[in-house]
Amino acid sequence: MQPLGIHLNLDDAWPAKPLGLAEVDARQWGPQLRFCASARLVEEFYRQIEAQLAPFLVYGSGDFHYLTALWLRRVSAPVMVISFDNHPDWAITPPRWAAGGWINRAIELPHVQRVSVWGCGNFECWWPHSILGNRHAERAGELDVHPWADDRPPKDRQRRGAILRENWREHFDNFASELRGRDVYVTIDLDCLRAEEAITNWENGRFTIVDVAWALGKLRESARIVAGDICGAYSPPVYARWKQRFASEWDHPKLKLPSPHEIQKINFAALEQLWPALTAQHL
């Protein structure tokens, strides 16, 4: 019998067998896939790993978040994708398989009906940086992004999908109610959480763990969470190619990190709360 969930270990971001999950050791792939990879390499990885996957996954750093577009291939029925992320990951710039553009690979899948991204707090959703995002998909209704606008000028608060701390739950409640009876795939990048609740390789967002758990509960009230994943825990970056390293280091923020023990303690506390909320309909 296929397990409900597994830990796909690409980079030792999590302690051994977190939450008692069976572990698939894919660490030989980590340096090759980190941040970006060629289509050939991605397809080779997927061929080797596909049979060992499960409906729900815990995997490593947000540098690997683009692999969610692979996990979505295994969902056969029409599905709505909901991402909790501090970044929209909608970049139309190359490389094709990279951490900043996986949303586009998801939209290309015929059974993905729409992608909705919640909690973007970085600059990518706002002019002029938004010209590098997939605005065509947003205009076409294939993608909606919900960036925080609390610290934006008043005109920016009128942006399609913009949310404020004071009203985001109301917006999400309305959104979830429209999904009644539908199948959804949920992906959670821990960088959507505040810095005190998650240590990641990227800038932190503004959600609390309680916020995300609440949102998952709202989804369960209306929709069926048929599969999902959690990624985004910090791991020291290791790369297989110098071009990959250059691109990644150019894109990443410079972070001040606590001790490795404190990093795993903080991130595991988040996983302990979010994993049961993600998988609750199947337990």
N, C-alpha and C positions, 0 to 999 in steps of 0.2 A: 504494500500500500504506500502511495506517495505521501510523504509528510506534508503537513500544512505549511510549515515554514522551515527555512534553513538559514544558516549563517554562511554566506559566500565570502571566504577570507581572501581578499586581494592584497591586503597591506597591514595586517595586524592592528587595525584601528580599534578593534574590540578585543576584550579578553577571550580566552579560549572558551568555546561553547557558551556564549552569552545566553542567559535564560534557559539553559539546557538544550538549546537548538543543535541539531546535527550540523556538523561543519563540513563544508566542501573546501578543500585546500586548493586555492587558485593563485597562490602567491607567486608562482612562476610567471603569471600573466600580469601582475601588478605594474612592474616598471614599464612594460611594453604598452599598456593601455592607459597609463595615467595621463589625465588631462586631454589627450587626443591620440588618435591612431588612424592608420589607413583603413579604407573599407576592406581590403583583403585581410588585414590582421583581425579586424572586428569579426568578420564572417568566420574566420578560422577558429577564433575563440568561441564563438557561439556554437559552432558545430561540435566542438569538444565538450562544452559545458551543458548544453541544452537538456540532455537526459537526466542531469542531476539537480535540476532546478525544482522549485516548488511554487505554489501560488503566492506565498508571502516570503520576502527576502529581507535579511539584514545584510548590508554590505558596507564597504569602507568609505573613504573620504568622498566629499562632494566632487572631487576631481574625476570620479568615476560615474557621476550622475547620468552622463549620456548613455550609459548602458541600460537605463530604464527603457529606452526605445527598443532594446532587444527583449527585455522581459515582457513587453507588451505584445510581442509576436505570439506569445503562448496563450493569450486570451482570445478564445475563438468567437465569442458572441460580440455583437456591437456594444461598444463600451464608451463611457465618458471618462476622461482622464482629469484628475484633480491633483494639482501639485501645490504643496506648501513650501515656499522657497523665497529666499531673500533676493533672488535673481530671476529674471524672466526666462533666461536660457532660450531665447528666440533669435539669436544672431544669424543673419543670412550670409555672413562672411565666412570664408574657409578657415580651417579645414571642415569638411563635411561631418566627420565624426569627432566632436569635441564637446567639452563640458558646457560651453556657452550656447550651443545650438541644438541640443537634443530634441527640443520641442518640435522642431521642423521634421525630424525623422519620425516622430510619433504621428504627426498630422498626416504624413504620407501613407500610413497604414490604412487600408480600406475599412477596417472595422472600428477605427477610432472616429467617433462622431464629432467630438469637440474636445479641446483642452482648455482648462481653466486654472490659472496660476494665481495664488493668493499670498499676499504678504511681502511683495517686492519693496525693499527699502533702499536699494542702491540707485545710481543715476541712470540706469539703462532705459528706463521707461519714459524719460523726459527729454525734451528737445535740448540740444541737437543730437544727443547720443541715440535717441530712438530711431533715427534714420537707418541705423544698422540692424534694426529689429524687423521681424516679419509683420509689418503693418498691414500687408495685403491680407494675410490670414485673419488678422484682427477685424479688418473691415468686412471680410467675407463671413464672419461669424464662426469661423473654424477655431478661433482662439480668443480667449478674453483674459486680460491681465488686470490684477487688482493691486496697484501700488499704494503704499502709504503716502498721503498728501498733507499730513499734519504740519510739516515744516516747509511746505511749498507756498508760492504766492496764491492769492485767492483765485485767480483765473485757472491755475493748474488743478484746483479742486473740482473743476467742472470736467476734467478729463474723464473719458469713458472708463468706467471700472474703478475710479479712484475711491479709496476708503480712508476714513479717519478713525482714530482710536475710539472716539465716542460713538461711532455708528457702524463699525465694521460687522458687529454681530448681527445687527438688523439686516444688513445687506446679505450676509452669509445665510441667515435663516431663510430669507426670501429665495435665494439661489437654491438652497437644498430642497425647499418645498417643491420647486419646479422639476426636480429629478425623480419624482414619485414613481416607483416601480422600475427604475432603470438600473442597469449594471454600471458600477463605477470602479475604476482603478485609482488608488490613492498612492502618491509618492510623497514622502516627507524628507526634505533635506534639512538637517539639524541647523543649518545656518539661518533658517527662518526664525530661530529662537534668539532671545536676548543673550548677550555675552555672558551673563552670570549663570545661564542655564545650559549652555552648549559651547564647547571649544571646537572650532572648525578650522579649515584651511582658508576660509574666506571671511568677508565681513559678516557680522551678525545682523539679524533682523530685529523685529519688535514684538513678535508673538511671545507669549509665555507658554510653558508646557500645558498649563490649564486651558489656555485659549485653544490650542490645537486639539486637545482631548475633547473639549466641548464641541468643536467643529465636527470631529469624527462622530460624536454622538448624534449630532443633527443629521449627518449623512445617513446614519443607520436608521433613523426614524422614517426616512423617505425612500432610500435607495438600497441596493445590495452592493456592499463592498466585496467584489468577487476576487480581488487580488490586490497586491500592493507591495511597497518596499519602504525601508528606512535607510538612509545613508547620511553622510555628512560629518561623521566623527573625524577628528583630526588624526592624521598620521604623518610622520616625517616623509617628505616627498623623495622618491627614488625614481630615476628615469633611465630608459634604455637607449635614448637617442639624444644627441646634443640639440637638434632643432626643436625637439619636443620640450627639452628643458628650457631652452631660450624662450619659446612661446609661453610656457607656463609661468616662468619667473617674471616675465614682462607683465603678465595679466594679474598675477596675485598681489594682494596687499601685503605690506610688511606688518607682521603681527608680533605682539609681546605675549609669550605663552607661559602658563604656569608649569609646574613640574609634570613629568609624564604620569606619575601616580594621580595627581590632582585632575589631569585631563581625563583619564579613564574613569575616575570616580564621578565627575560631573556628567560626562556623556552617558555613562551607564545608568545614572539616576534618571536621565531623560528617557532612555530606552525602556527602563522598567515601567514607566507610566504610559508611554506611547504605543508600545507593541501590543499590550492587551486591548487598548482602545481601537487599534487598527484591525485586529483579528477577532474582535468580540463576537461577531455574527457567526463565527465558525467554531467557537469553543463550546 
